[in-house]
């Protein structure tokens, strides 16, 4: 199946990889995160045991690990001293950990001891690191998207520095679901997917507000990935959005917003899950050939490859 919008044209490959099935997948198994390694392998973070699934470029499962991430959510890949590492967040246990690609723990980030949590819930959803390899200072930013709608900053050793609420910017965050650092401009910027408010809020790397965009064309942005000067945004309400370097909308792909109005969404019966249409995109990755890999928030998981057609 071919999908297209404007000059963007892709071959839709349904169920590009198979997610291993076990008992927990009957009630969970949601595919929440996906990244690409330098070697070209694809890593999926799913709410099952094992939580980390590593596939080669042909879609063959070559390694898996992670027996403690029942709330597997955010997945970020970074590079330090020529080696790749993963940041993992567990929405249920509150664990935020940096690991090697093989699963060895490198650094754990603790919930900050701040007044917001005297009564408020903590449920971290994503991590961004201001990478030293990209002339950053190693600061770590953690989104508490499912808890108290806060974003916390730590130094490279994991010591707490500050919290931002959004109130100094466009308004208080409502599910700051994911965040990433954009290196396209001369001064890198922190992009925060303020999903409940249908927008992105942009900050500098000292946590000072810069601008906001998206409320007029985004429905429920889960995050974003920058590739080839474009911003690819998975929208939970059943589509992808592609933006230019000025954060202007270029096109949507796989639109299927009406499916979100059906009472069983996102966990529809199989007959509602249609090739060529998204159901609940949660994250994505883009390779060096401009192919897009999308994971969706649905019991049992769904991984789709959009193969770029020149």
Phi and psi in degrees as GROMACS dihedral restraints (atoms count N, CA, C in turn):
[ dihedral_restraints ]
;  ai    aj    ak    al  type     phi  dphi    fc
    3     4     5     6     1  -110.2    20    10
    4     5     6     7     1   132.3    20    10
    6     7     8     9     1  -120.3    20    10
    7     8     9    10     1   151.4    20    10
    9    10    11    12     1  -156.4    20    10
   10    11    12    13     1   159.8    20    10
   12    13    14    15     1  -157.0    20    10
   13    14    15    16     1   119.7    20    10
   15    16    17    18     1    60.5    20    10
   16    17    18    19     1  -128.8    20    10
   18    19    20    21     1   -94.3    20    10
   19    20    21    22     1    10.6    20    10
   21    22    23    24     1   -95.4    20    10
   22    23    24    25     1   118.4    20    10
   24    25    26    27     1  -135.5    20    10
   25    26    27    28     1   130.6    20    10
   27    28    29    30     1  -139.4    20    10
   28    29    30    31     1   149.5    20    10
   30    31    32    33     1   -89.9    20    10
   31    32    33    34     1   124.5    20    10
   33    34    35    36     1   -84.6    20    10
   34    35    36    37     1   119.7    20    10
   36    37    38    39     1  -113.0    20    10
   37    38    39    40     1   101.0    20    10
   39    40    41    42     1   -71.1    20    10
   40    41    42    43     1   142.2    20    10
   42    43    44    45     1    48.3    20    10
   43    44    45    46     1    54.7    20    10
   45    46    47    48     1   -56.7    20    10
   46    47    48    49     1   -37.4    20    10
   48    49    50    51     1  -127.4    20    10
   49    50    51    52     1   156.4    20    10
   51    52    53    54     1   -95.8    20    10
   52    53    54    55     1   132.8    20    10
   54    55    56    57     1   -88.9    20    10
   55    56    57    58     1   125.9    20    10
   57    58    59    60     1   -56.0    20    10
   58    59    60    61     1   141.1    20    10
   60    61    62    63     1  -107.1    20    10
   61    62    63    64     1   136.6    20    10
   63    64    65    66     1  -148.2    20    10
   64    65    66    67     1  -175.0    20    10
   66    67    68    69     1   -58.4    20    10
   67    68    69    70     1   -39.8    20    10
   69    70    71    72     1   -64.5    20    10
   70    71    72    73     1   -24.8    20    10
   72    73    74    75     1   -68.5    20    10
   73    74    75    76     1   -16.5    20    10
   75    76    77    78     1   -71.4    20    10
   76    77    78    79     1   -20.2    20    10
   78    79    80    81     1  -120.3    20    10
   79    80    81    82     1    -6.6    20    10
   81    82    83    84     1  -148.6    20    10
   82    83    84    85     1  -125.5    20    10
   84    85    86    87     1    74.9    20    10
   85    86    87    88     1    16.7    20    10
   87    88    89    90     1   -65.0    20    10
   88    89    90    91     1   137.0    20    10
   90    91    92    93     1   -91.8    20    10
   91    92    93    94     1   113.5    20    10
   93    94    95    96     1  -110.5    20    10
   94    95    96    97     1   -30.2    20    10
   96    97    98    99     1  -135.5    20    10
   97    98    99   100     1   152.6    20    10
   99   100   101   102     1  -153.4    20    10
  100   101   102   103     1   136.3    20    10
  102   103   104   105     1  -142.0    20    10
  103   104   105   106     1   165.6    20    10
  105   106   107   108     1  -115.2    20    10
  106   107   108   109     1   139.1    20    10
  108   109   110   111     1   -90.2    20    10
  109   110   111   112     1   166.4    20    10
  111   112   113   114     1   -59.5    20    10
  112   113   114   115     1   -32.6    20    10
  114   115   116   117     1   -73.9    20    10
  115   116   117   118     1   -14.1    20    10
  117   118   119   120     1    99.7    20    10
  118   119   120   121     1     5.1    20    10
  120   121   122   123     1   -78.8    20    10
  121   122   123   124     1   154.6    20    10
  123   124   125   126     1  -111.5    20    10
  124   125   126   127     1   128.1    20    10
  126   127   128   129     1  -111.9    20    10
  127   128   129   130     1   129.1    20    10
  129   130   131   132     1  -115.2    20    10
  130   131   132   133     1   136.9    20    10
  132   133   134   135     1  -111.1    20    10
  133   134   135   136     1   113.6    20    10
  135   136   137   138     1  -129.6    20    10
  136   137   138   139     1   153.7    20    10
  138   139   140   141     1   -81.6    20    10
  139   140   141   142     1    73.8    20    10
  141   142   143   144     1  -157.0    20    10
  142   143   144   145     1  -176.7    20    10
  144   145   146   147     1  -125.6    20    10
  145   146   147   148     1   110.4    20    10
  147   148   149   150     1   -79.3    20    10
  148   149   150   151     1   153.4    20    10
  150   151   152   153     1   -87.0    20    10
  151   152   153   154     1   -32.9    20    10
  153   154   155   156     1   -98.3    20    10
  154   155   156   157     1   123.1    20    10
  156   157   158   159     1  -120.8    20    10
  157   158   159   160     1   126.4    20    10
  159   160   161   162     1  -115.3    20    10
  160   161   162   163     1   121.4    20    10
  162   163   164   165     1  -115.7    20    10
  163   164   165   166     1   149.4    20    10
  165   166   167   168     1   -84.4    20    10
  166   167   168   169     1   179.1    20    10
  168   169   170   171     1   -65.2    20    10
  169   170   171   172     1   -16.9    20    10
  171   172   173   174     1   -89.5    20    10
  172   173   174   175     1     1.4    20    10
  174   175   176   177     1    83.7    20    10
  175   176   177   178     1    16.4    20    10
  177   178   179   180     1   -92.0    20    10
  178   179   180   181     1   131.3    20    10
  180   181   182   183     1   -71.2    20    10
  181   182   183   184     1   118.0    20    10
  183   184   185   186     1  -110.5    20    10
  184   185   186   187     1   -17.3    20    10
  186   187   188   189     1  -164.3    20    10
  187   188   189   190     1   151.7    20    10
  189   190   191   192     1  -151.8    20    10
  190   191   192   193     1   152.0    20    10
  192   193   194   195     1  -164.7    20    10
  193   194   195   196     1   172.7    20    10
  195   196   197   198     1   101.6    20    10
  196   197   198   199     1    92.4    20    10
  198   199   200   201     1  -104.6    20    10
  199   200   201   202     1    11.0    20    10
  201   202   203   204     1  -126.5    20    10
  202   203   204   205     1    11.7    20    10
  204   205   206   207     1  -108.9    20    10
  205   206   207   208     1    65.1    20    10
  207   208   209   210     1   -64.9    20    10
  208   209   210   211     1   -25.6    20    10
  210   211   212   213     1  -105.4    20    10
  211   212   213   214     1    34.1    20    10
  213   214   215   216     1   -48.5    20    10
  214   215   216   217     1   125.1    20    10
  216   217   218   219     1  -136.6    20    10
  217   218   219   220     1   -84.8    20    10
  219   220   221   222     1   -82.2    20    10
  220   221   222   223     1   140.0    20    10
  222   223   224   225     1  -136.8    20    10
  223   224   225   226     1   121.6    20    10
  225   226   227   228     1  -131.4    20    10
  226   227   228   229     1   139.9    20    10
  228   229   230   231     1  -112.0    20    10
  229   230   231   232     1   136.0    20    10
  231   232   233   234     1  -135.6    20    10
  232   233   234   235     1   168.0    20    10
  234   235   236   237     1  -127.9    20    10
  235   236   237   238     1   128.8    20    10
  237   238   239   240     1  -132.8    20    10
  238   239   240   241     1   126.7    20    10
  240   241   242   243     1    53.0    20    10
  241   242   243   244     1    40.1    20    10
  243   244   245   246     1    78.3    20    10
  244   245   246   247     1     3.5    20    10
  246   247   248   249     1  -116.4    20    10
  247   248   249   250     1   149.4    20    10
  249   250   251   252     1   -97.0    20    10
  250   251   252   253     1   144.1    20    10
  252   253   254   255     1  -136.2    20    10
  253   254   255   256     1   160.3    20    10
  255   256   257   258     1  -115.6    20    10
  256   257   258   259     1   141.3    20    10
  258   259   260   261     1  -104.5    20    10
  259   260   261   262     1   127.5    20    10
  261   262   263   264     1  -121.1    20    10
  262   263   264   265     1   137.4    20    10
  264   265   266   267     1  -122.6    20    10
  265   266   267   268     1   140.7    20    10
  267   268   269   270     1  -115.5    20    10
  268   269   270   271     1   113.3    20    10
  270   271   272   273     1   -68.5    20    10
  271   272   273   274     1   -23.8    20    10
  273   274   275   276     1   -85.1    20    10
  274   275   276   277     1   -48.4    20    10
  276   277   278   279     1   -89.4    20    10
  277   278   279   280     1   -17.0    20    10
  279   280   281   282     1    82.4    20    10
  280   281   282   283     1     7.4    20    10
  282   283   284   285     1   -71.4    20    10
  283   284   285   286     1   133.1    20    10
  285   286   287   288     1  -127.6    20    10
  286   287   288   289     1   113.1    20    10
  288   289   290   291     1  -138.3    20    10
  289   290   291   292     1   142.7    20    10
  291   292   293   294     1  -100.6    20    10
  292   293   294   295     1   129.8    20    10
  294   295   296   297     1  -130.2    20    10
  295   296   297   298     1   164.7    20    10
  297   298   299   300     1   -74.0    20    10
  298   299   300   301     1   170.9    20    10
  300   301   302   303     1   -66.3    20    10
  301   302   303   304     1   -19.1    20    10
  303   304   305   306     1   -96.3    20    10
  304   305   306   307     1    -0.4    20    10
  306   307   308   309     1   107.4    20    10
  307   308   309   310     1    -2.7    20    10
  309   310   311   312     1   -71.0    20    10
  310   311   312   313     1   130.5    20    10
  312   313   314   315     1   -72.7    20    10
  313   314   315   316     1   136.2    20    10
  315   316   317   318     1  -113.2    20    10
  316   317   318   319     1   -42.3    20    10
  318   319   320   321     1  -155.2    20    10
  319   320   321   322     1   135.4    20    10
  321   322   323   324     1  -111.1    20    10
  322   323   324   325     1   137.3    20    10
  324   325   326   327     1  -106.4    20    10
  325   326   327   328     1   127.0    20    10
  327   328   329   330     1   -95.0    20    10
  328   329   330   331     1   155.2    20    10
  330   331   332   333     1   -59.3    20    10
  331   332   333   334     1   131.1    20    10
  333   334   335   336     1   -71.1    20    10
  334   335   336   337     1   146.9    20    10
  336   337   338   339     1   -87.0    20    10
  337   338   339   340     1    79.8    20    10
  339   340   341   342     1  -125.5    20    10
  340   341   342   343     1   161.1    20    10
  342   343   344   345     1   -62.8    20    10
  343   344   345   346     1   -23.3    20    10
  345   346   347   348     1   -57.3    20    10
  346   347   348   349     1   -28.6    20    10
  348   349   350   351     1  -100.4    20    10
  349   350   351   352     1    12.3    20    10
  351   352   353   354     1   -64.0    20    10
  352   353   354   355     1   -31.9    20    10
  354   355   356   357     1  -131.1    20    10
  355   356   357   358     1   -21.3    20    10
  357   358   359   360     1   -78.2    20    10
  358   359   360   361     1   156.1    20    10
  360   361   362   363     1   -84.3    20    10
  361   362   363   364     1   148.8    20    10
  363   364   365   366     1  -119.0    20    10
  364   365   366   367     1   118.5    20    10
  366   367   368   369     1  -146.7    20    10
  367   368   369   370     1    87.3    20    10
  369   370   371   372     1   -69.3    20    10
  370   371   372   373     1   146.2    20    10
  372   373   374   375     1  -123.5    20    10
  373   374   375   376     1   -25.3    20    10
  375   376   377   378     1  -160.8    20    10
  376   377   378   379     1   162.6    20    10
  378   379   380   381     1  -133.7    20    10
  379   380   381   382     1   142.4    20    10
  381   382   383   384     1  -128.0    20    10
  382   383   384   385     1   141.6    20    10
  384   385   386   387     1  -120.6    20    10
  385   386   387   388     1   131.7    20    10
  387   388   389   390     1   -81.9    20    10
  388   389   390   391     1    87.2    20    10
  390   391   392   393     1   -64.1    20    10
  391   392   393   394     1   134.3    20    10
  393   394   395   396     1   -60.9    20    10
  394   395   396   397     1   -33.7    20    10
  396   397   398   399     1   -68.2    20    10
  397   398   399   400     1   -13.0    20    10
  399   400   401   402     1  -115.7    20    10
  400   401   402   403     1    29.7    20    10
  402   403   404   405     1    66.3    20    10
  403   404   405   406     1    25.5    20    10
  405   406   407   408     1   -89.2    20    10
  406   407   408   409     1  -176.8    20    10
  408   409   410   411     1  -106.4    20    10
  409   410   411   412     1     4.6    20    10
  411   412   413   414     1    85.7    20    10
  412   413   414   415     1     1.8    20    10
  414   415   416   417     1   -57.7    20    10
  415   416   417   418     1   149.1    20    10
  417   418   419   420     1  -119.0    20    10
  418   419   420   421     1   128.0    20    10
  420   421   422   423     1  -113.5    20    10
  421   422   423   424     1   128.8    20    10
  423   424   425   426     1  -119.9    20    10
  424   425   426   427     1   126.3    20    10
  426   427   428   429     1   -91.2    20    10
  427   428   429   430     1   123.7    20    10
  429   430   431   432     1   -97.1    20    10
  430   431   432   433     1    74.7    20    10
  432   433   434   435     1   -77.5    20    10
  433   434   435   436     1   -33.0    20    10
  435   436   437   438     1  -101.9    20    10
  436   437   438   439     1     3.5    20    10
  438   439   440   441     1  -107.0    20    10
  439   440   441   442     1   -98.0    20    10
  441   442   443   444     1  -104.6    20    10
  442   443   444   445     1    13.6    20    10
  444   445   446   447     1    54.4    20    10
  445   446   447   448     1    59.9    20    10
  447   448   449   450     1  -131.1    20    10
  448   449   450   451     1   161.9    20    10
  450   451   452   453     1  -127.6    20    10
  451   452   453   454     1   127.4    20    10
  453   454   455   456     1  -111.7    20    10
  454   455   456   457     1   147.1    20    10
  456   457   458   459     1  -117.7    20    10
  457   458   459   460     1   136.4    20    10
  459   460   461   462     1  -130.0    20    10
  460   461   462   463     1   158.1    20    10
  462   463   464   465     1   -83.1    20    10
  463   464   465   466     1   179.2    20    10
  465   466   467   468     1   -65.4    20    10
  466   467   468   469     1   -19.0    20    10
  468   469   470   471     1   -86.6    20    10
  469   470   471   472     1    -5.1    20    10
  471   472   473   474     1    91.8    20    10
  472   473   474   475     1    14.2    20    10
  474   475   476   477     1   -86.4    20    10
  475   476   477   478     1   134.0    20    10
  477   478   479   480     1   -64.7    20    10
  478   479   480   481     1   137.8    20    10
  480   481   482   483     1  -118.3    20    10
  481   482   483   484     1   -49.1    20    10
  483   484   485   486     1  -163.6    20    10
  484   485   486   487     1   167.8    20    10
  486   487   488   489     1  -128.9    20    10
  487   488   489   490     1   137.2    20    10
  489   490   491   492     1  -117.8    20    10
  490   491   492   493     1   143.7    20    10
  492   493   494   495     1  -111.5    20    10
  493   494   495   496     1   -13.7    20    10
  495   496   497   498     1    93.6    20    10
  496   497   498   499     1   -15.9    20    10
  498   499   500   501     1   -69.0    20    10
  499   500   501   502     1   -21.4    20    10
  501   502   503   504     1   -84.1    20    10
  502   503   504   505     1    -2.5    20    10
  504   505   506   507     1  -115.5    20    10
  505   506   507   508     1  -117.2    20    10
  507   508   509   510     1   -87.1    20    10
  508   509   510   511     1    -4.0    20    10
  510   511   512   513     1   132.1    20    10
  511   512   513   514     1   159.3    20    10
  513   514   515   516     1   -53.8    20    10
  514   515   516   517     1   136.5    20    10
  516   517   518   519     1   -58.5    20    10
  517   518   519   520     1   146.3    20    10
  519   520   521   522     1  -129.5    20    10
  520   521   522   523     1    93.7    20    10
  522   523   524   525     1    64.4    20    10
  523   524   525   526     1    72.6    20    10
  525   526   527   528     1   -72.1    20    10
  526   527   528   529     1    83.1    20    10
  528   529   530   531     1   -68.9    20    10
  529   530   531   532     1   -41.9    20    10
  531   532   533   534     1  -147.2    20    10
  532   533   534   535     1   163.1    20    10
  534   535   536   537     1  -153.9    20    10
  535   536   537   538     1   154.3    20    10
  537   538   539   540     1  -154.3    20    10
  538   539   540   541     1   162.0    20    10
  540   541   542   543     1  -103.4    20    10
  541   542   543   544     1   125.9    20    10
  543   544   545   546     1   -97.5    20    10
  544   545   546   547     1   121.6    20    10
  546   547   548   549     1  -103.8    20    10
  547   548   549   550     1    15.0    20    10
  549   550   551   552     1   -71.9    20    10
  550   551   552   553     1   -30.3    20    10
  552   553   554   555     1   -95.0    20    10
  553   554   555   556     1   169.8    20    10
  555   556   557   558     1   -61.9    20    10
  556   557   558   559     1   -31.2    20    10
  558   559   560   561     1  -112.6    20    10
  559   560   561   562     1   114.7    20    10
  561   562   563   564     1   -56.7    20    10
  562   563   564   565     1   152.5    20    10
  564   565   566   567     1  -131.9    20    10
  565   566   567   568     1   151.1    20    10
  567   568   569   570     1   -96.9    20    10
  568   569   570   571     1   115.8    20    10
  570   571   572   573     1   -96.0    20    10
  571   572   573   574     1   126.2    20    10
  573   574   575   576     1  -118.3    20    10
  574   575   576   577     1   119.5    20    10
  576   577   578   579     1   -78.4    20    10
  577   578   579   580     1    97.7    20    10
  579   580   581   582     1   -85.2    20    10
  580   581   582   583     1    73.0    20    10
  582   583   584   585     1   -60.1    20    10
  583   584   585   586     1   -45.1    20    10
  585   586   587   588     1   -64.6    20    10
  586   587   588   589     1   -21.3    20    10
  588   589   590   591     1   -99.2    20    10
  589   590   591   592     1     4.6    20    10
  591   592   593   594     1    59.9    20    10
  592   593   594   595     1    47.1    20    10
  594   595   596   597     1  -162.8    20    10
  595   596   597   598     1   170.7    20    10
  597   598   599   600     1  -109.7    20    10
  598   599   600   601     1   138.4    20    10
  600   601   602   603     1  -109.3    20    10
  601   602   603   604     1   136.5    20    10
  603   604   605   606     1  -113.8    20    10
  604   605   606   607     1   133.2    20    10
  606   607   608   609     1  -128.7    20    10
  607   608   609   610     1   158.4    20    10
  609   610   611   612     1   -80.8    20    10
  610   611   612   613     1   179.0    20    10
  612   613   614   615     1   -84.2    20    10
  613   614   615   616     1    10.7    20    10
  615   616   617   618     1  -106.5    20    10
  616   617   618   619     1     5.3    20    10
  618   619   620   621     1    84.5    20    10
  619   620   621   622     1    17.9    20    10
  621   622   623   624     1   -95.1    20    10
  622   623   624   625     1   133.0    20    10
  624   625   626   627     1   -64.2    20    10
  625   626   627   628     1   140.5    20    10
  627   628   629   630     1  -118.6    20    10
  628   629   630   631     1   -48.0    20    10
  630   631   632   633     1  -168.7    20    10
  631   632   633   634     1   176.0    20    10
  633   634   635   636     1  -141.3    20    10
  634   635   636   637     1   149.8    20    10
  636   637   638   639     1  -157.4    20    10
  637   638   639   640     1   162.7    20    10
  639   640   641   642     1   111.8    20    10
  640   641   642   643     1   -21.1    20    10
  642   643   644   645     1   -64.5    20    10
  643   644   645   646     1   -18.3    20    10
  645   646   647   648     1   -91.9    20    10
  646   647   648   649     1    -5.3    20    10
  648   649   650   651     1  -145.5    20    10
  649   650   651   652     1    -2.4    20    10
  651   652   653   654     1  -106.8    20    10
  652   653   654   655     1   143.7    20    10
  654   655   656   657     1  -102.3    20    10
  655   656   657   658     1   -45.9    20    10
  657   658   659   660     1  -160.7    20    10
  658   659   660   661     1    71.4    20    10
  660   661   662   663     1   -67.4    20    10
  661   662   663   664     1   124.9    20    10
  663   664   665   666     1   -86.9    20    10
  664   665   666   667     1   -21.2    20    10
  666   667   668   669     1   166.8    20    10
  667   668   669   670     1  -155.6    20    10
  669   670   671   672     1  -167.6    20    10
  670   671   672   673     1   154.3    20    10
  672   673   674   675     1  -133.8    20    10
  673   674   675   676     1   129.3    20    10
  675   676   677   678     1   -96.9    20    10
  676   677   678   679     1   129.6    20    10
  678   679   680   681     1  -152.8    20    10
  679   680   681   682     1   133.3    20    10
  681   682   683   684     1    53.1    20    10
  682   683   684   685     1    40.5    20    10
  684   685   686   687     1    71.3    20    10
  685   686   687   688     1     5.5    20    10
  687   688   689   690     1  -107.9    20    10
  688   689   690   691     1   155.2    20    10
  690   691   692   693     1  -110.9    20    10
  691   692   693   694     1   120.2    20    10
  693   694   695   696     1  -102.0    20    10
  694   695   696   697     1   123.5    20    10
  696   697   698   699     1  -119.5    20    10
  697   698   699   700     1   116.8    20    10
  699   700   701   702     1   -79.1    20    10
  700   701   702   703     1   127.2    20    10
  702   703   704   705     1  -109.8    20    10
  703   704   705   706     1   123.9    20    10
  705   706   707   708     1   -57.8    20    10
  706   707   708   709     1   -30.4    20    10
  708   709   710   711     1   -82.4    20    10
  709   710   711   712     1    46.8    20    10
  711   712   713   714     1    69.7    20    10
  712   713   714   715     1    50.6    20    10
  714   715   716   717     1  -171.0    20    10
  715   716   717   718     1   166.2    20    10
  717   718   719   720     1  -110.3    20    10
  718   719   720   721     1   147.9    20    10
  720   721   722   723     1  -120.2    20    10
  721   722   723   724     1   139.4    20    10
  723   724   725   726     1  -116.4    20    10
  724   725   726   727     1   127.4    20    10
  726   727   728   729     1  -118.3    20    10
  727   728   729   730     1   153.9    20    10
  729   730   731   732     1   -87.3    20    10
  730   731   732   733     1  -175.3    20    10
  732   733   734   735     1   -68.7    20    10
  733   734   735   736     1   -13.7    20    10
  735   736   737   738     1  -101.4    20    10
  736   737   738   739     1    16.2    20    10
  738   739   740   741     1    65.0    20    10
  739   740   741   742     1    29.8    20    10
  741   742   743   744     1   -99.7    20    10
  742   743   744   745     1   142.7    20    10
  744   745   746   747     1   -68.5    20    10
  745   746   747   748     1   129.4    20    10
  747   748   749   750     1   -95.8    20    10
  748   749   750   751     1   -50.3    20    10
  750   751   752   753     1  -168.1    20    10
  751   752   753   754     1   168.4    20    10
  753   754   755   756     1  -109.5    20    10
  754   755   756   757     1   155.5    20    10
  756   757   758   759     1  -132.1    20    10
  757   758   759   760     1   141.7    20    10
  759   760   761   762     1    63.7    20    10
  760   761   762   763     1    31.3    20    10
  762   763   764   765     1   -59.7    20    10
  763   764   765   766     1   135.6    20    10
  765   766   767   768     1  -157.9    20    10
  766   767   768   769     1    41.9    20    10
  768   769   770   771     1   -58.6    20    10
  769   770   771   772     1   -31.3    20    10
  771   772   773   774     1   -64.3    20    10
  772   773   774   775     1   -23.0    20    10
  774   775   776   777     1   -65.1    20    10
  775   776   777   778     1   -24.4    20    10
  777   778   779   780     1   -71.7    20    10
  778   779   780   781     1   -14.2    20    10
  780   781   782   783     1   -88.5    20    10
  781   782   783   784     1    -4.9    20    10
  783   784   785   786     1   -83.3    20    10
  784   785   786   787     1   135.8    20    10
  786   787   788   789     1   -59.0    20    10
  787   788   789   790     1   -27.4    20    10
  789   790   791   792     1   -81.9    20    10
  790   791   792   793     1    -7.3    20    10
  792   793   794   795     1   -60.4    20    10
  793   794   795   796     1   140.7    20    10
  795   796   797   798     1   -88.3    20    10
  796   797   798   799     1    -5.0    20    10
  798   799   800   801     1   -93.6    20    10
  799   800   801   802     1    62.1    20    10
  801   802   803   804     1   -68.7    20    10
  802   803   804   805     1   157.8    20    10
  804   805   806   807     1   -60.5    20    10
  805   806   807   808     1   157.6    20    10
  807   808   809   810     1   -55.4    20    10
  808   809   810   811     1   -33.3    20    10
  810   811   812   813     1   -67.0    20    10
  811   812   813   814     1   -16.1    20    10
  813   814   815   816     1   -86.7    20    10
  814   815   816   817     1   -15.0    20    10
  816   817   818   819     1   -90.7    20    10
  817   818   819   820     1   107.0    20    10
  819   820   821   822     1  -112.1    20    10
  820   821   822   823     1   131.2    20    10
  822   823   824   825     1   -56.1    20    10
  823   824   825   826     1   139.1    20    10
  825   826   827   828     1    92.9    20    10
  826   827   828   829     1    -9.8    20    10
  828   829   830   831     1  -133.4    20    10
  829   830   831   832     1   136.6    20    10
  831   832   833   834     1   -82.9    20    10
  832   833   834   835     1   161.4    20    10
  834   835   836   837     1  -114.1    20    10
  835   836   837   838     1   -48.8    20    10
  837   838   839   840     1  -162.8    20    10
  838   839   840   841     1    66.2    20    10
  840   841   842   843     1   -59.4    20    10
  841   842   843   844     1   129.9    20    10
  843   844   845   846     1  -113.2    20    10
  844   845   846   847     1   -33.1    20    10
  846   847   848   849     1  -160.8    20    10
  847   848   849   850     1   169.6    20    10
  849   850   851   852     1  -154.1    20    10
  850   851   852   853     1   167.5    20    10
  852   853   854   855     1  -140.5    20    10
  853   854   855   856     1   151.2    20    10
  855   856   857   858     1  -127.8    20    10
  856   857   858   859     1   127.5    20    10
  858   859   860   861     1   -90.9    20    10
  859   860   861   862     1  -177.7    20    10
  861   862   863   864     1   -72.5    20    10
  862   863   864   865     1    -6.3    20    10
  864   865   866   867     1  -105.5    20    10
  865   866   867   868     1    12.9    20    10
  867   868   869   870     1    67.8    20    10
  868   869   870   871     1    17.9    20    10
  870   871   872   873     1   -77.1    20    10
  871   872   873   874     1   144.5    20    10
  873   874   875   876     1  -113.5    20    10
  874   875   876   877     1   132.8    20    10
  876   877   878   879     1  -115.5    20    10
  877   878   879   880     1   125.1    20    10
  879   880   881   882     1  -122.6    20    10
  880   881   882   883     1   131.2    20    10
  882   883   884   885     1  -109.0    20    10
  883   884   885   886     1   147.8    20    10
  885   886   887   888     1  -124.8    20    10
  886   887   888   889     1   151.9    20    10
  888   889   890   891     1   -84.0    20    10
  889   890   891   892     1    91.0    20    10
  891   892   893   894     1  -158.6    20    10
  892   893   894   895     1   141.3    20    10
  894   895   896   897     1   -57.3    20    10
  895   896   897   898     1   131.7    20    10
  897   898   899   900     1    88.9    20    10
  898   899   900   901     1   -16.8    20    10
  900   901   902   903     1    82.1    20    10
  901   902   903   904     1   159.1    20    10
  903   904   905   906     1  -153.9    20    10
  904   905   906   907     1   126.1    20    10
  906   907   908   909     1  -124.4    20    10
  907   908   909   910     1   119.0    20    10
  909   910   911   912     1  -117.0    20    10
  910   911   912   913     1   140.1    20    10
  912   913   914   915     1  -109.2    20    10
  913   914   915   916     1   128.4    20    10
  915   916   917   918     1  -103.8    20    10
  916   917   918   919     1   107.3    20    10
  918   919   920   921     1   -89.2    20    10
  919   920   921   922     1   118.6    20    10
  921   922   923   924     1   -64.1    20    10
  922   923   924   925     1   133.1    20    10
  924   925   926   927     1  -108.9    20    10
  925   926   927   928     1   123.6    20    10
